[in-house]
């Protein structure tokens, strides 16, 4: 088979979705071996022509990138107009897998996509208007045109079936793989620290975490690019603002943290939680569906409410109990080893499209 794989989001600094795309592509290429050809492609801006090859470094593929000024507008117009087909640029294909940013037309073959969450439909007030328009159009197209929709969790599968009206047999759970390791150097920030990783936007609930008093002697390290909406003030002596960091440094920060805290109000999944568990760090996560299921109702991490007092109590109790921290760190690490390996996910995705292709 010849599989066209949309990598457009890799034109931006990688966060959870970008890491999923890179990891999924890497695993797919390895699973395909010499039997199938995987063709990463993207209509992209000048920064994308630089960033996408950097993001794909180490993966034996030759991306097909087409420079377009104002690439976002071209991608949206291409999706809405529905022509020309992607084969015009890539040649014959057997499978098209597209991402969040566009839904390209195709002449034939299997059509698939990935749905990470349905926040723009479930909680439109927590996304920007442009995001709502772009993702809403993609969801509608995917629901009626795709042969298969991959999702990152059982919870998100339920959302897709309920909100998009997709038949359950067309929705396949493909857990994301992670590349963070428990072994390796640990960050030293000069004092013990808690870590949180998220783009700064209202849904991530960072302002509530900042309102929870930190345990004495501990700092809060905040990793994540500036997002949208009111930005919480990070100008405090007990907060270390690190902004966006590259993967190697992120791994060191996970491994060096006393605990990882994820105060989000809603998640379809929560890749930073899996990364933290992969590093063997105990996790405090809020009691919302995607996170609760990932932490297995407390077996893999400490589950608490979304208010400042509840977060403060959970953090205090975890740090005051070394045996609990060790148990949750080990349980989380084993859960990731058992469920979130790229070597397990990519063969599943490949087998699904092979069966559909006949």
C-alpha positions, 0 to 999 in steps of 0.5 A: 500500500501507499499511505499518505500521512498529513503532518501539517501540525508539525509546522508548529512547536510540538505539544501533545498532538504534535508528539502523537503525530510524530510518534504515530508516523514513526511507528507506522513507518517501522511497521510498514517496513519495505512492504508499504510506502508511507508518504508524509505531506503538508501544504505549509508555510516557510516555518513549516518547511523548516520545522517539519523536517526537523520534527521528522528527523530520524524517521526514514521518510521523504516528506512531500512539502509544498510551500504556500503563503498563508498556508492555513487559509489555503488548507481550509479553502482546499478542504471546503472546495473539495478539489483538486484531489490529493493524488494531483500532488502525491500520485496514486495512493491507497490510504489518506490519513489526515490530521486536525488542520484540514480534510483534503479531497481524494479520488479513491482509496481508504480515508482515515483521520484521528480525533483527539477530543471533541472540546470544540463541540462539547465546550465551545466556550473553551476554544477560540472561534477559529478553532471551533470553525476549523475543527467543527468542519473537520468533524462533520467531514470525517463523520460522513466521509471516513472509512475509519476514525482513530481515537486516543481513548475509550472515552473519546470513542464514546464522544465520537459515537454520541456527538458525531453519530458515527457507528461504533465499528468505524471508531478504533481506539489507538492509544498514543505511544510516548518516547519519554524514558524513566531512565536518564538525567534529572533536572535540577532547579535548585529546590524541589519542584512540582511540574505542570505541562500545558498550553496556557488557556482557560481549559487547563485551569492553571489559575486554580492550581496557582491559587492552591498554596504550594507545600513548603520549600517546593516550587511550581515549574510551569512548562507550556507556550502562551495560549489564549484568553486571560493569562495567569500571573506567573510572576511569583518567587515560588513559580518557575516559568519555563515556557516551551521546552524541547523533548530532551529537556522535558524528559529531564524535567519530568524525571526530576519532579517530586510530582506531576500535577494536571489540573485540567477541566476537561481532556479527551486523553492528556498526553502529558499525564502519560509522559509523566507516568512513563518517567515514573513520576507520581501524578495528581490529576483532576476528576474529569472523564478523560483523566479519571479513566487514564489514572484508572480511578486512582490506581495509577495516580491521585485523582482529586477535584478541580478546586484550589483546596482539593488540589492543595490537599491532594498535593500535600497528601501525596508529598507527605506519603513517600510509600504512596508516591513510590507505589503510584509512580511504579503503577503508572510506569507499568501501565504505560509500558503495558499500553502505550508502546509505539510497537503496539499501536502502529501495527494496529493502525496498519492492520485496520487499513489493510483490512479495509483495503481488502 
